[in-house]
Amino acid sequence: MDHVAIDLGAKKSQICVRGADGRILEEKRWPTGDLESFLASRPTSRVIVETCAEAFCVADAARKLGHETRVVPATLVKTLGVGARRLKTDQRDARALSEVSCRIDLPSVHIPKTESRDRKTMCGMREALVGARTKIINNVRGWLRSRGRRIERGGRASFKQRVEAAWQGPLPSYVERQLLVLEVLTTQISEANAELESWAEADETCARMMTVPGVGPLTALRFVAAIDDVTRFESAHQVESYLGLVPGESSSSERQQRLSITKAGPRALRWVLVQAAWALRTRSRKPEAIPLQLWALRIEQRRGKRTAIVALARKLAGILFAIWRNGSVYDGSRGAKMI
């Protein structure tokens, strides 16, 4: 089997093809957008790419054509010789990856399904809109404070009216532009929320996950998109570790030291799980939420509120995994042990 290493670039990619004996058979640059045609001309090979924006798209094309595909983590390639001795070029990188592939069976990251990538993109696009709206609101608030004015409390829908009431006069044109963009963003965010909700309700797994108190469409979609395939994990603890919600450790010899959570894995999913935990802990009034709330309260009394919220987020991740794996819905009586 040949080994085809591709150092992906925005416009053109460097390709290095080696035979099973390690000899270089072909080297060339090829348009990144047309890599599928190159792979279609090759016999069944092992295709190696490094994780980047284009990696999964190329991996999908390679697998569709029957090639064995490896998407190597970017954190691993340096240990394989890429960029060694401060000499890094596209040609050297492709050669290094193909040479290592001839010697060992390179590990690959999980290649998620196209549907999971679409869900992740939808959530990310919606969060980008929310971030832009938050930045504009803070910008206008800062302008008012610099003029000695303070805006009254209220919801986002009435923000423009409250700004006008605080200013008590015609607003400057540069502030009007900010408020105009804010109205457009609010409309688009509402549409994005409706779209995400319809996707979550139409998905049987997400619908079951939303029976958990504090878990809404965004959390359910993020979880399904990140995990992608529930059979990848044997236990809830593996999922919690994958999401970076377990304590780290720095121990050596007789010294043992426990650290804060590792924060490995998908940061966006970890963030929404923490937000779901806050919502469950402070706002949920559902009877089925009480066991989890009491469980978190016991931890809060011993370790503090922030630690309790992270522990609750970790438990939510385990519950969502169990619901997906077992095909069940949330049962409040089994939500937490009364310790």
Buried (B, 14 or more C-beta within 10 A) or exposed (E): EBBBBBBBBEEBBBBBBBBEEEEEEEBEBBEBEEBBEBBEEBEEBBBBBBBBEBBBBBBBBBBEBEBBBBBBEEEBBEEBBBBEEEEEEBEBBBBBBBBBBBEEEBEBBEBBEEEBBEBBEBBEEBBEBEEBBEEBBEEBBEBBEEEEBEBEEEEEEEBBEBBBEBBEEEBEEEBEEBBEEBEEBBEBBEEBBEBBBEBBEEBEBBBBBBBBBBBBBBBBBBBBBBBBEBEEBEEBBBBBBBBBBBEEEEEEEEEEEEEEBBEBBBEBBBBBBBBBBBBBBEEBEEEBBBBBBEBBEBBBEEEEBEBBBBBBBBBBBBBBBBBBBEEEEBEBEEBBEEE
